[in-house]
């Protein structure tokens, strides 16, 4: 049986999703979903390579500060370039 977040997906749920799709979606409502902007415009993904030691230090600091890796990296970059 298929699950989503540990919950079983029923035939009734699949039918409800199919009915919703066949009825059509409000594209404008869908565009409003997603991540909030992170500054003065759309965010871009910038791949960065980190060695295991630096990545472990980053993860430990992020856990200590109760933030995500990304939040910690952005804060460090802002502090560095300011």
HELIX and SHEET records of a PDB file:
HELIX    1   1 UNK A   11  UNK A   23  1                                  13    
HELIX    2   2 UNK A   27  UNK A   31  1                                   5    
HELIX    3   3 UNK A   52  UNK A   65  1                                  14    
HELIX    4   4 UNK A   69  UNK A   81  1                                  13    
SHEET    1   A 2 UNK A   3  UNK A   4  0                                        
SHEET    2   A 2 UNK A   7  UNK A   8 -1                                        
END                                                                             
